[in-house]
């Protein structure tokens, strides 16, 4: 059963669901068929390497001229561990069909992050190049070779942990390309100073500061965000306030969005998985909620 929990530190209710809310069915004859394509020959000039990605085409794609919305997924090498095909097939009656572009990671610790600034250990130094790859190479390639609808209202991106931070950063700074982003256990701890080096939450968390300093407001073109954490994402609680860092960093980022005019539950949705861990099993369990939010059919 889904329920709400009140967090007094933030004065708000959050949506929770247990990890067993969704039971994936692996053997159902009536599930719609999907076409899975593997493309490992795409060379990126920005990343100076070959990029692998998988493409999941919805049922009926090859027998029509219809164009579809598109989801770009960071960490796409985890498709099987996320049970994405089964999740999408099970959700088919309640979501609009879409094309999934699952981008395999390369130098994960360097290519994911915030494009404008690496962290204090110089991790994420190639995040700007990765952003350029997505916007200037991959998206034009997909639009040329597959029937995808364009515009932010039809384009979604998601990611997990570091790649979730990447998905948020790309969407925040390019709202005319992406209209929605899903972030599973996002690495919003991403910081410009080590804890032992006079670290300060307000000034040193990079994504929080970027949101705070950006002129983007909740206007007609603002992107929407779906953010998820697990109650067992980690054990760290740097300020000993009883809230683990993963949850606190995410809720603090939502607070920054609200100061920009974002509306809780409308422009930003937060889902906390009770008993959820920092792993693909938890993210797979939360995936139906994200897909319903991103591609749900009108009621």
N, C-alpha and C positions, 0 to 999 in steps of 0.2 A: 504494500500500500504506500502511495506517495503521501508526503505530509510536509508541513512547514515547521521550521525551527526558528525561534527568536534568538538573535545574537545581541545581547545587551551592549557590547562594546561599540556596535555600529547602529544600534537602534532600528534594526530591520529584521524582517522575516526572510528566510531563504528556503528554496524548494529543495527537498531531499528525496532520494529514493534509494532503497536497498540494492545491493549488487545483484540480487536474484530477481529483480523486477522483470527482466526480459529473459526468457529462455529461448535460445536459438534452436530451431529445428533443422537438423542437417539432412533429413531424408523425407522430403515432401514432394510427391509426384506432381502436385498442382502448382508448384512455384513457377512463375514466369521465367522463361529462358533469357539469359543475357549472353552477349558476345564479349569475350575477353581477348584483347589483343596485347601483344608484347612488342615494344619497339625499343631496341637497344642500340640504334645507329644514329642517334641525334647528337651532333657535335655542337657544343656551346663555345662560342668565341669568348664570352664573358668569363666562363669558368675554366676555360682551357682544358676541357675534358669531354669524354663521351657521357651523355646523360641517359640513363635507362628510365623508362616509365611504362606503366601498364595502363590500358584504356578499357573501361567497362562500358559497353554500349547497351542501352536499354532494349527490352523486347520490342521487336517490330522495326528497329532502326534500319535494317537492310531491306525492308519491304515498303518503305515510304520515303517521302521527301521532307518529312517534318524536321524542324530544327528544335534543339533541346537546350535547356539550361545546363550549366556546367559547374562541376565541383573540382577544384584543383586541391590535391591532398599532398602535403609534405609528408616525409617519411613513408612514402608509398610502397616501400619494400615490405612493409608489415601488413599488406592486404590480407594474407591468409591468417596471420595471428589475430587480426581484428575481426576475422570472419565477415569481411565486408560484403562479399557476394551474397551470403546467406541473409545478412541483415537487410540489405537492399531488397532482396526478393521477398522477404517476409513483410517489409514495410510497403511494398508496392501498392496495395489497395488504398493506403492513406497518404501517399506522397505523389507528387508529379514526377514523371520519369525524367532522368537527367543523365548526362554523360560524366563519368568519373575519370579524371586524369590523375593517376597515382605516381607521383614523382619520387624515384628512389633517391636516397641521400648519397652524397659523396663524402667530402670532408665535413662531416656533420658538425663538429665542434667549431669549425671555422666558417662554414657557409650559412649556418643558422644564427640568428641574433638580431640586433638592431642595425639597420643599414648605415646610420650616421655615426655610430660609435661602437667600438669593441668594448668588452668589459675590462676590469682592472688587470686581468691576466692576458689581455690581448686576444681573448677568444672572440670569435665572431668577426674576425678581420676581413672575411670575404662575404659578409652578409650583404653588402652593397652590390657586389658582383652577382650574388644569387638573385637579389631583387631585380636587377637589370636583365638577368637571364629569363626570369618568369615573365616580365613585362614586355621585353623587346624581342625575345627569341621564341619562347615556348608558346605564349598566347597567340602570336601571329601564325605560328606553325599549326596549332590546333584549329584556329579559325579558317585556315586555308584548306585543311585536309578533312575536317569533320564538320557536320552540320550543327554548330553550336550557336545559340542566340548570344548576342553581344550586349554590352552595356552593363552597368553595375547591378541593375535589377535582375539580371540573369546570371550573374557570375559570383561564385562563392569560393572561399578558400578555407582550409582547416589544417591543423597540425597538432602535434603532441609534444609536451615538454618544451625542449628548445625549438622544435619546429612549430610549436604553437605560438611561442613568442614571435617567431618569424612571420607567421600568418597574421598576427595582430599588427605587427609593425608595417608590413606591406599594405594591409588594408587601411590602416590609420593614415598613412601618408599618400595613398592613391585611391581616394574614395570614388573617383570617377571611373575606376577600373573594376573595383570590387565593392559590392553592396553589402555583403555579409561575410563574417568570419567566425569560425568555430575554434575554440582553444581548449584543448584537453590538458589539464594539469600544466598550464603554461609556466614557463620559467621566468616569472616576473620578479624573482630575486635578482635578476641581471643587474649588476651594480658596477659603479666606476671606482669604488674604493673597498679595500678589504675591511672586514669587521674590526680587526685589531688596529686599523689605521684611522681612527677617529671617524668611523662610518656613521652616517646619519640617514635615517629612513627617508626623510623629506627630500634631501638633496642628492642622494647617491643611487637610488633606484632609477635606472636609466629610462625605462619605458614610462614610468609614472611622471618623470620630469618632462619627457617629450610630449606626453599628452597635455600636461599643464601648460607648457610653453607654446603649444600649437594654437593658431588662431581658429582652427576648425571648430565649429559649433554645431549643435543639433539642428541643422537646416534641412532643406529638402534633399540635399545630396549627402547627408551624413550616413556613414555605414552603420550597420547594426552588428552587435556582438553576442555570441553565445559562449559562456565561460563555465568550465567545469573543474571541480576539484574532488579529491577523495579524502575522507576523514582520516585515512591511513596513508596519505601520500608520502609522509615523512614523519620524523619525530622532532625535528628541530623547532625550537620556540625561542628565538634570539632575545626577545624582551620579557620572557617568562610571564606572559599575560594569559596563558591557558589556551591560546589559539595557535596552531602550528603555522609555520611561516608560509607554506603554500597557500593556505586559506586566507591568511591575513594579507599577503601580497596581492592576491586576486581581489579581495574585497576592497582594499585600499585603491586599487586601480579603478574599480567600479565607482568608488567615491569621486575619483578625479573625473570620470566620465559624467557623473551627475552634475558636477560643478560646471561642465560644459553645456548643460541643458539636457543631457540624456535622461530618459525616463525609465525607472526600474520596472522591469516586466514588459516593457514595450520596445525600447531601443536596445536594451541589454537584458539578457536572461542569464541567471546563475543557477547551476544545478550542482548540488553537493551529493556525492555518492556515499551513503553510510557504509562504512567498512571497506570503502574503495581504496585500492592501492595505486601506486605509480607504475601501472603496467597495462599491457594491451587487453587483458581480460576485463579490467575495469572500464577502459575506454570503449571496448566493444559493447559492454552493458549499457553505457550511456549513449551510444551512437544513435539508437532509435529516437531518443529525445531531440538530439541535434538535427537529425534528418527531418523530423516532423516540423521543427522550428524553421529550418532552411527551405524545405520543399513541400511543406504540407499543403494538401488540397484545400481550397476555400470551403469553409463550413456552410 
